[in-house]
Amino acid sequence: MIVKSGKLWKDSSLYYEDALQKTWLYFCRNLCEANTGEKYDPNRSSVITWLNAYLRRRLQDFREEEYETRSRTASGKTVEEGEVIDPIAALPAPPDIPPILEMTITWAKTDSDGELRRIHIQGHPRVNCQVLILRRLPPETSWEKLAEEYGLSISTLTSFYRRQCLPRLRSFGEMQGYL
């Protein structure tokens, strides 16, 4: 009956259907008893006036939400001759990213306290943390090639690398602020 009366507020906004849906939900929950808002009071207004007031408030909520979203979103502006100015392009570039790989290679080669050279696979002093870290950094040497080169199993190499080399590499990365 309400819809057929033609007295329900009409709007051409994009979110009208959403606001109307909320209004019908409100109507069902509050006509006889107030579950989510103010119970309908026939002494104050007609049902249609009550619903129209609620519907207009929901439309206003959607408009405000859209305005807030637009104010938080950067979008290009068109100026003379159809040129679009992109506000993101006008933001200053971040400072150059430190060359992480180069710094890590320098750290491993330098090995200032000798720790990386000192820690090695038992009985194989040539296979130490310094060698494995440098060989596994990009462009990395495969475990198969390293196993063949040093005459050790892949599992021995990878286990030593995980237990001894990676914690030191991770510690360096944390000290540098990479991790």
C-alpha positions, 0 to 999 in steps of 0.5 A: 500500500505504501509503494502504491500510494506513490508518496514514498520519497524518490531520489535518483542517487546511485545509492537510493536502492540501498537506502530504501532497503535499509528503510524497509528493514527499519520499517519491519523492525520498528513498526510495532515495537522498537528493536533498532530505533524509535517505535512508530508513533501514529500520534506524531505522523503518518507511516509514510512521513515516518518512513520518508524521514528515515529514508532521507536520513539514510540518503544523507548518510550515504552522501556523507560517506561518499564525500568522505571517501572522495576526500580521502582518495586522490584523483586526477584533475583535468586542466586546460587542453584536456591534460590530467594532473595526477596528484600521486605523480607530484608526491616526492620520490622516496629516498634511494633504496639501499643496495641490499645485495651489494651491502650483504656481499660486502659484509660477507666478503669483509667478515670483519671479525672472522666469524663467517670463515671460522664456522665450517662443516666439521672436517671441511674447513673450506666449506664455511659460512662465508663461502656458502653465503656468498655462493647462495646469494644471487646469482645463487649456485645450486645445492647440487653443484656445491655438493659435487664441488665439495664432495658432500651430500646436499642434506649436509650442506643445507643442514649446515646452512640452515643451522649456522649460516642463515642465523648469521645472515638474518642477524646482519639483515636485522642490524641493517634494518632489512628485516 
